[in-house]
Amino acid sequence: MSPRILLLWLLLQSLALPAACPEFLPAEPARLTLNHQQQTIQAELSWAAASSEPAELLVLGAADQQLLASIALNHPAFSGSFMAQPLAEDADLDGLADHLWLVNQQGLIWRAAFSGNQLGTPVLLADLSGLGLQFRYSVSLLRTRLPGRLAPAVWQNLEQHLLLLLGRDPLSDQDVLLLLRYSVNPALQTFVQGAQLTDRTELSEAEQQLTLSAADWRNLLATAGWQMRLNGRLTALPRVVAGVIYAPLMRPAADSCQPELAEHQLLAVQLHTAGQVYQSRQLSIPYLADGRLQLQQQVDLSVSLIWANANQQLTILPLLRRISGDCHYCSEPLQLDARAFIRRLATFKDEQGAF
């Protein structure tokens, strides 16, 4: 190789983008309760081989992994490839999944009725393809209700579906956390595009001092949702506890993907706005191989957040906080109730065999 060609090759190598780090997030199946052959069972949803065309959804028994049904997404409304696990919705609160929310890799989101072995006509709810992200993971679908004094006037229904997703920026190889808001009433659900999501990557100085005004709070909630670009990659899917999102974040070294050489942080943000709940939205934590977030109840009925693996466990937040309905930015220590209480588990609209 001549010196000129060698110099050109070295220059091209120096300009090349670094190779993407391998995936750190574990693949977890979607879990749901459904009616199968007149029995209520626990099931899991997963995608068939990526090469299948059209995409094929497998329904498996959670206990024995027996194949219960195979559902092809052959409706012409579906398009693209799928990796993110579907999220189940129990619209009539009877304890059984009756709708699925599906997200393709390009960022199109559908809602479809689900009977256990087939899907109804899908309704397109969002197109996030303009964000240029890859959607490989869906986090959770939450049903929430805010006090009327905290909700924006434009809400026609205080009950909301909050769809939490995780995207990947292919250029920076970093993750993006997204939340989309929908009314629980399908007749009031509106189509969402990526440009409608408020960018919450950086907070204003006032908000960092926890002085977000009530008007600004309502303006944030009046939008279709938010996105937050993370300065790294998540190593476990986020968990939502008492209105706060928690997730472990890894910032790889510039020239290495090795986790032990990276900087590790805990992401903790307010569910509705991605705002601040603790002193900072990102807290430094030590590296633990295969680390997972766990909750631990204390003697005084408070709750701690534990960072643990098979060999070690560390308390990273000794006192968890919960969002409070007292005001738009209020939070308070998360305290479990020692007294017996009644909680609605399901509403059964059709009773059989009861005398």
C-alpha positions as CSV (number, residue, x, y, z in Angstrom):
1,M,0.0,0.0,0.0
2,S,1.4,3.4,-1.0
3,P,2.0,6.0,1.7
4,R,-0.7,8.3,0.1
5,I,-3.4,5.5,0.1
6,L,-2.4,4.6,3.7
7,L,-2.8,8.2,4.8
8,L,-6.2,8.4,3.1
9,W,-7.3,5.2,4.8
10,L,-6.2,6.4,8.2
11,L,-8.1,9.7,7.7
12,L,-11.3,7.8,6.8
13,Q,-10.9,5.7,9.9
14,S,-10.6,8.7,12.1
15,L,-13.8,10.2,10.7
16,A,-15.8,7.0,11.0
17,L,-18.5,6.9,13.7
18,P,-17.8,4.6,16.7
19,A,-19.5,1.2,16.6
20,A,-22.7,0.9,18.5
21,C,-22.5,-0.7,21.9
22,P,-24.3,-4.1,22.3
23,E,-27.8,-4.1,23.7
24,F,-27.9,-4.0,27.6
25,L,-31.7,-4.2,28.1
26,P,-33.1,-7.7,28.7
27,A,-35.9,-8.9,26.5
28,E,-39.0,-9.3,28.7
29,P,-42.3,-10.7,27.4
30,A,-45.6,-8.8,27.8
31,R,-47.7,-10.3,30.5
32,L,-51.5,-10.2,30.7
33,T,-54.6,-12.0,32.0
34,L,-57.0,-13.4,29.5
35,N,-59.9,-15.8,29.0
36,H,-58.8,-19.0,27.3
37,Q,-61.3,-21.9,26.8
38,Q,-63.6,-20.4,29.5
39,Q,-60.7,-20.2,32.0
40,T,-58.9,-17.2,33.3
41,I,-55.2,-17.7,32.8
42,Q,-51.9,-15.7,32.9
43,A,-50.3,-15.4,29.4
44,E,-47.4,-13.9,27.7
45,L,-47.1,-12.2,24.3
46,S,-44.0,-12.3,22.1
47,W,-43.1,-11.8,18.5
48,A,-42.4,-14.7,16.1
49,A,-39.1,-14.7,14.1
50,A,-38.3,-11.3,12.8
51,S,-38.3,-12.7,9.3
52,S,-42.0,-13.6,9.4
53,E,-44.2,-11.6,7.0
54,P,-46.6,-10.3,8.1
55,A,-45.5,-9.8,11.7
56,E,-46.9,-12.7,13.9
57,L,-47.8,-12.4,17.6
58,L,-47.6,-15.5,19.7
59,V,-49.8,-16.0,22.8
60,L,-48.1,-18.3,25.3
61,G,-49.2,-19.7,28.6
62,A,-47.1,-18.0,31.3
63,A,-46.8,-21.2,33.4
64,D,-45.9,-23.8,30.7
65,Q,-45.0,-21.6,27.6
66,Q,-47.6,-23.6,25.7
67,L,-48.7,-21.9,22.5
68,L,-52.3,-20.8,22.9
69,A,-52.7,-18.7,19.7
70,S,-50.8,-17.3,16.8
71,I,-52.0,-13.9,15.5
72,A,-50.8,-12.6,12.1
73,L,-50.9,-8.8,11.8
74,N,-52.3,-9.1,8.2
75,H,-54.7,-6.1,8.4
76,P,-53.7,-3.6,5.7
77,A,-53.6,-0.8,8.4
78,F,-50.4,-2.4,9.9
79,S,-47.0,-1.7,8.4
80,G,-43.3,-1.9,9.3
81,S,-41.5,-4.3,11.5
82,F,-42.2,-4.9,15.2
83,M,-39.8,-5.5,18.2
84,A,-41.5,-3.7,21.1
85,Q,-43.7,-5.9,23.1
86,P,-47.5,-5.1,22.9
87,L,-49.1,-3.5,26.0
88,A,-52.4,-4.8,27.3
89,E,-55.4,-2.6,28.2
90,D,-58.4,-3.7,30.3
91,A,-60.9,-1.1,29.1
92,D,-64.0,-2.4,30.9
93,L,-62.1,-3.2,34.2
94,D,-63.2,-6.8,34.3
95,G,-59.7,-8.1,35.1
96,L,-59.1,-9.3,31.5
97,A,-57.1,-7.8,28.7
98,D,-59.4,-6.6,25.9
99,H,-57.2,-4.3,23.8
100,L,-53.6,-4.2,22.7
101,W,-51.4,-1.2,22.0
102,L,-48.7,-2.0,19.4
103,V,-45.7,0.0,18.4
104,N,-43.6,-0.7,15.3
105,Q,-39.9,0.1,15.0
106,Q,-40.6,3.2,13.0
107,G,-42.8,4.7,15.7
108,L,-46.4,4.1,14.5
109,I,-48.8,3.2,17.3
110,W,-52.0,1.3,17.0
111,R,-54.8,0.3,19.4
112,A,-56.8,-2.9,18.5
113,A,-59.4,-4.9,20.3
114,F,-58.1,-8.3,21.5
115,S,-60.1,-11.5,22.2
116,G,-57.2,-13.9,23.0
117,N,-56.8,-15.4,19.5
118,Q,-57.5,-12.5,17.2
119,L,-57.3,-8.7,16.8
120,G,-60.0,-6.3,15.8
121,T,-59.6,-3.4,13.3
122,P,-56.6,-1.4,14.4
123,V,-56.8,2.3,15.0
124,L,-53.7,4.4,14.3
125,L,-53.1,6.6,17.4
126,A,-49.7,8.1,16.7
127,D,-46.9,8.6,14.1
128,L,-43.6,9.3,15.8
129,S,-41.5,8.4,12.7
130,G,-40.5,12.0,12.2
131,L,-38.3,11.8,15.4
132,G,-35.9,9.5,13.6
133,L,-35.8,7.0,16.4
134,Q,-35.9,3.2,16.6
135,F,-38.6,1.8,18.9
136,R,-37.5,-1.6,20.3
137,Y,-39.1,-1.4,23.7
138,S,-42.5,-0.4,25.2
139,V,-42.4,0.3,28.9
140,S,-45.9,0.5,30.3
141,L,-49.5,1.7,29.7
142,L,-50.8,3.4,32.9
143,R,-54.4,4.5,33.7
144,T,-54.2,7.6,35.9
145,R,-56.6,10.2,37.3
146,L,-55.5,13.6,38.5
147,P,-57.5,15.8,40.9
148,G,-59.6,18.3,39.0
149,R,-57.8,21.3,40.5
150,L,-54.5,20.1,38.9
151,A,-55.8,19.1,35.5
152,P,-55.8,21.6,32.5
153,A,-59.1,23.0,31.4
154,V,-58.8,21.3,27.9
155,W,-59.1,17.9,29.4
156,Q,-62.6,16.5,28.8
157,N,-61.9,13.5,31.0
158,L,-59.7,13.4,34.1
159,E,-58.8,9.8,33.5
160,Q,-55.9,9.4,31.2
161,H,-53.9,6.6,29.5
162,L,-50.2,7.3,29.8
163,L,-48.1,5.4,27.3
164,L,-44.4,5.2,28.2
165,L,-42.0,4.2,25.4
166,L,-38.3,3.9,24.9
167,G,-36.7,5.0,21.6
168,R,-33.1,4.8,20.4
169,D,-31.3,7.5,18.5
170,P,-29.3,5.6,15.8
171,L,-26.9,8.5,15.3
172,S,-25.9,9.0,19.0
173,D,-26.7,5.4,20.1
174,Q,-28.5,7.0,23.1
175,D,-31.9,6.3,24.5
176,V,-35.0,8.6,24.5
177,L,-37.8,8.3,27.0
178,L,-41.2,9.3,25.7
179,L,-44.7,9.7,27.2
180,L,-47.9,10.0,25.3
181,R,-51.2,11.1,26.8
182,Y,-54.6,9.8,25.7
183,S,-58.1,10.1,27.2
184,V,-59.4,6.8,28.6
185,N,-62.5,7.5,26.4
186,P,-61.7,6.3,22.9
187,A,-64.1,8.8,21.4
188,L,-61.9,11.6,22.8
189,Q,-58.5,10.2,21.8
190,T,-56.6,12.3,19.3
191,F,-53.9,11.5,16.8
192,V,-50.4,12.4,18.0
193,Q,-47.3,13.2,15.9
194,G,-43.7,13.4,17.2
195,A,-43.5,17.2,16.8
196,Q,-46.3,17.6,19.3
197,L,-44.2,16.1,22.2
198,T,-42.7,18.7,24.5
199,D,-38.9,18.4,24.8
200,R,-38.0,17.9,28.5
201,T,-34.3,17.1,28.0
202,E,-33.4,20.3,29.8
203,L,-35.2,22.1,32.6
204,S,-35.4,25.8,33.1
205,E,-33.6,27.3,36.0
206,A,-36.9,28.1,37.8
207,E,-38.0,24.5,37.5
208,Q,-34.7,23.2,38.8
209,Q,-35.6,25.2,42.0
210,L,-39.0,23.4,42.1
211,T,-40.8,26.6,41.4
212,L,-42.7,25.6,38.2
213,S,-45.8,27.8,38.1
214,A,-49.3,26.3,38.1
215,A,-49.9,27.8,34.7
216,D,-46.8,26.2,33.3
217,W,-47.8,22.9,34.8
218,R,-51.2,23.0,33.2
219,N,-49.6,24.0,29.9
220,L,-47.3,20.9,30.0
221,L,-50.2,18.6,30.8
222,A,-52.3,20.1,28.0
223,T,-49.8,18.9,25.4
224,A,-49.8,15.4,23.8
225,G,-46.9,14.3,25.9
226,W,-43.1,14.7,26.4
227,Q,-39.8,13.3,25.3
228,M,-36.5,13.3,27.2
229,R,-33.2,12.6,25.4
230,L,-30.9,10.7,27.8
231,N,-27.2,11.1,27.9
232,G,-26.6,7.4,27.8
233,R,-28.3,4.0,27.6
234,L,-30.7,2.3,30.0
235,T,-29.6,-1.0,31.4
236,A,-33.1,-2.0,32.7
237,L,-36.6,-1.0,31.7
238,P,-38.0,1.9,33.7
239,R,-40.3,1.3,36.7
240,V,-43.1,3.7,37.8
241,V,-43.6,3.9,41.5
242,A,-46.2,6.4,43.0
243,G,-46.0,8.7,40.1
244,V,-42.2,8.7,39.7
245,I,-40.2,7.0,36.9
246,Y,-37.0,5.2,37.9
247,A,-34.4,3.7,35.6
248,P,-30.7,2.8,35.7
249,L,-28.7,4.7,33.1
250,M,-25.2,3.9,31.7
251,R,-22.9,6.5,30.0
252,P,-20.2,4.4,28.2
253,A,-16.7,5.7,28.0
254,A,-15.7,7.4,24.8
255,D,-13.6,4.5,23.5
256,S,-15.2,1.5,25.3
257,C,-18.6,-0.2,25.7
258,Q,-17.5,-2.1,28.8
259,P,-20.0,-1.4,31.6
260,E,-17.4,-1.5,34.4
261,L,-15.6,1.5,32.7
262,A,-18.8,3.5,32.3
263,E,-20.5,6.1,34.5
264,H,-23.7,4.8,36.0
265,Q,-26.7,6.9,37.2
266,L,-30.2,6.6,38.4
267,L,-32.8,8.4,36.4
268,A,-35.7,9.7,38.6
269,V,-38.4,11.9,37.0
270,Q,-42.0,12.9,37.6
271,L,-44.4,10.8,35.5
272,H,-46.6,13.5,34.1
273,T,-44.0,16.1,33.2
274,A,-40.5,14.5,33.5
275,G,-39.9,17.1,36.1
276,Q,-37.7,17.0,39.2
277,V,-38.8,15.1,42.3
278,Y,-35.5,14.7,44.2
279,Q,-32.5,17.2,44.3
280,S,-31.6,16.1,40.8
281,R,-33.2,14.0,38.0
282,Q,-30.0,11.9,37.7
283,L,-28.1,10.5,40.7
284,S,-24.8,8.7,40.6
285,I,-24.8,5.0,41.5
286,P,-22.1,2.4,41.5
287,Y,-21.7,-0.3,38.8
288,L,-23.3,-3.6,39.6
289,A,-23.2,-6.4,37.0
290,D,-26.8,-7.4,36.1
291,G,-28.0,-4.8,38.6
292,R,-31.8,-4.4,39.1
293,L,-33.9,-1.9,41.0
294,Q,-36.0,-3.3,43.9
295,L,-38.3,-1.9,46.5
296,Q,-37.8,-2.6,50.2
297,Q,-40.3,-1.8,52.9
298,Q,-38.9,-0.4,56.2
299,V,-40.1,-1.0,59.7
300,D,-41.7,2.5,59.8
301,L,-43.6,1.5,56.6
302,S,-41.5,3.9,54.4
303,V,-40.0,2.4,51.2
304,S,-36.4,2.4,50.0
305,L,-35.0,1.8,46.5
306,I,-32.4,-0.9,46.4
307,W,-29.8,-1.5,43.6
308,A,-29.0,-5.2,43.7
309,N,-27.7,-8.3,41.9
310,A,-27.3,-11.9,43.0
311,N,-24.3,-11.1,45.2
312,Q,-24.8,-7.6,46.5
313,Q,-27.5,-5.0,47.3
314,L,-27.1,-1.3,48.0
315,T,-29.6,1.3,49.2
316,I,-29.5,4.2,46.7
317,L,-32.6,6.0,47.8
318,P,-33.4,5.4,51.5
319,L,-36.7,7.2,51.4
320,L,-38.8,7.2,48.2
321,R,-41.1,10.0,47.5
322,R,-44.5,10.1,45.8
323,I,-46.2,12.8,43.9
324,S,-48.9,14.6,45.9
325,G,-52.2,16.1,45.0
326,D,-51.7,19.0,47.3
327,C,-50.2,21.2,44.6
328,H,-48.8,20.9,41.0
329,Y,-45.2,20.4,42.1
330,C,-45.7,18.8,45.5
331,S,-44.2,15.5,46.6
332,E,-44.1,13.7,49.9
333,P,-42.5,10.6,51.5
334,L,-44.0,7.3,50.2
335,Q,-45.6,5.7,53.3
336,L,-47.4,2.4,53.2
337,D,-50.7,2.2,55.1
338,A,-50.6,-0.3,58.0
339,R,-54.4,-0.4,58.2
340,A,-56.6,-2.7,56.1
341,F,-58.0,-0.9,53.0
342,I,-60.3,-1.7,50.1
343,R,-58.9,-1.5,46.6
344,R,-60.9,-2.0,43.4
345,L,-59.4,-4.9,41.5
346,A,-62.0,-5.4,38.8
347,T,-65.6,-4.7,37.9
348,F,-67.5,-7.8,36.8
349,K,-70.4,-6.9,34.6
350,D,-71.6,-10.5,34.0
351,E,-71.9,-12.9,36.9
352,Q,-72.6,-16.6,36.2
353,G,-73.1,-19.4,38.7
354,A,-73.6,-17.1,41.7
355,F,-76.6,-17.8,44.0
